[in-house]
Amino acid sequence: MTHQIAIIGLGYVGLPLARLMATKFPVVGFDIHQERIAELNSGTDSTLEVEDKILQAVLVKENPFTDPAKQVNDSSVNPSKGLYCSASVSDIANANVYIVTVPTPVDKNNRPDLTPLYKASETVGNVLKKGDIVIYESTVYPGVTEEECVPVLEKVSGLKFNEDFFCGYSPERINPGDKEKTVEKILKVTSGSTPEIGKIVDDLYKSVITAGTHLAPTIKVAEASKVIENAQRDINIAFVNELAKIFSLMDIDTHEVLKAAGTKWNFLPFKPGLVGGHCIGVDPFYLAQKAQEIGYYSELILAARRLNDSMGPFVASQVIKLMIKKGIQINGAEVLMLGITFKENCPDIRNTKIIDVIQSLEDYGVKVTIFDPWAHPEEVQHEYGLESIQDINNLKSSEYKFDAIVLAVSHSEFMEIEMEPMKKELAVVYDVKGILPASDSKL
Ligand SMILES: NC(=O)c1ccc[n+]([C@@H]2O[C@H](COP(=O)([O-])OP(=O)(O)OC[C@H]3O[C@@H](n4cnc5c(N)ncnc54)[C@H](O)[C@@H]3O)[C@@H](O)[C@H]2O)c1
């Protein structure tokens, strides 16, 4: 039977995957967010992950699924393909493969919040049929698919796991903002709830992922592999962040130290920085929480989290120290923050740690102006209640001179920015990313 694929959740992960799958298969992209569906159907992706013309090339005006009862089992018959986006559950009723790509955030106490996964599983459970496969892509701790999602699917559908329907887990490794390493060029881990289903899931991804796949022996292995990828990065960044704190006390340039150490063949090239976003700064909590539940209190993973979460106030204190040393009056000083998104060349502002820098600076009585050509000002206002500027020309008038400029995100636009006209006489330039040719200090 032809795969008829429903993708549940059309965000940074779901949309690129739906677009890619739609080049080969009939795909319906489902999202609860009506505005998101409307913008996608108009041929635009506000996350900028899929270029408009690439999106438009796969969009179809009608649901491309055929009624399973009317499907012919003849591989010479070319099935319809393309992407149809909808917020209506009935549009995914004829799918036989469901791929779930909804968020997996943490709550205010940094505990995993599985609500979107439970809700998406309920949605799928309502339309699940015999023989269907449900593949989860959201980042989770080992056991979530089989122990948390499957019971919801069974309860809502009345069907039996691994008899009537099956599951898979294939973690997403997409790197938002990266136009080179797009979804099809990143090797993908796959898995299934039985060896046979593992093979079907693997073949499905292999048919669109040019970089290939790695079939893991079980769903739990695949789940664990994803969460440790991000925890490993978090721990490595925490180490260099700790070095940055130590070397700042010793007045040694951390970047020069890392450059020198990096000449050894096995020294890992990590840089200090703010660890934000909804992957590296979040996923380690999933693993640590699960470990705690089963009686192991994770030391290294949580220490890394604490260290990385302390970097915002540290950056602010470094900027303030530099300003004081130059004799700049702190209370009422004006600071320009270059960048608010959690990473470069991407409009995503969720869980950006630059907020911690801004809040700490404001605690010192400093006024912060945010300039980010990528972030949508209305989203910054909605998410954080802050004003941000998207156009640098709004800043160039003479009343906009700053006591300090903090480069917080390495958007390509900032490489060419002319800072001199925006600097007051004594102004400090602080480079969080360590990329500017000239600055007073780097992280
Ligand atoms: N963004 C990344 O860099 C990245 C990379 C790898 C893995 N992941 C993981 O992938 C998952 C999705 O992340 P994302 O960045 O795409 O999230 P996102 O917030 O960009 O998108 C999620 C989408 O799901 C929709 N949604 C929420 N609940 C829903 C429901 N019940 N039914 C249907 N749609 C629903 C939202 O409206 C949204 O459009 C997370 O687990 C994340 O950890 C993300």
The ligand as a Gaussian input file, in Angstrom:
#p B3LYP/6-31G(d) Opt

LIG

0 1
 N       13.790000      23.267000      16.278000
 C       14.854000      22.486000      16.378000
 O       15.987000      22.890000      16.207000
 C       14.706000      21.029000      16.689000
 C       15.707000      20.149000      16.262000
 C       15.581000      18.811000      16.556000
 C       14.486000      18.363000      17.287000
 N       13.540000      19.235000      17.727000
 C       12.404000      18.705000      18.466000
 O       11.299000      18.606000      17.582000
 C       10.082000      18.870000      18.272000
 C        9.338000      20.000000      17.588000
 O       10.122000      21.175000      17.668000
 P        9.876000      22.448000      16.760000
 O       11.055000      23.330000      16.951000
 O        9.469000      22.037000      15.375000
 O        8.608000      23.068000      17.500000
 P        7.704000      24.289000      16.968000
 O        7.169000      24.921000      18.176000
 O        8.454000      25.085000      15.957000
 O        6.534000      23.577000      16.173000
 C        5.603000      22.760000      16.746000
 C        4.290000      22.902000      16.000000
 O        3.401000      21.949000      16.576000
 C        2.122000      22.550000      16.672000
 N        1.381000      21.826000      17.691000
 C        1.477000      21.907000      19.037000
 N        0.636000      21.031000      19.613000
 C       -0.007000      20.399000      18.614000
 C       -0.991000      19.370000      18.567000
 N       -1.478000      18.845000      19.681000
 N       -1.439000      18.970000      17.372000
 C       -0.951000      19.513000      16.233000
 N       -0.013000      20.474000      16.212000
 C        0.461000      20.896000      17.394000
 C        2.391000      24.005000      17.007000
 O        1.303000      24.817000      16.651000
 C        3.641000      24.270000      16.150000
 O        3.313000      24.768000      14.877000
 C       10.481000      19.164000      19.721000
 O       10.426000      17.981000      20.457000
 C       11.925000      19.606000      19.592000
 O       12.657000      19.350000      20.781000
 C       13.610000      20.568000      17.401000

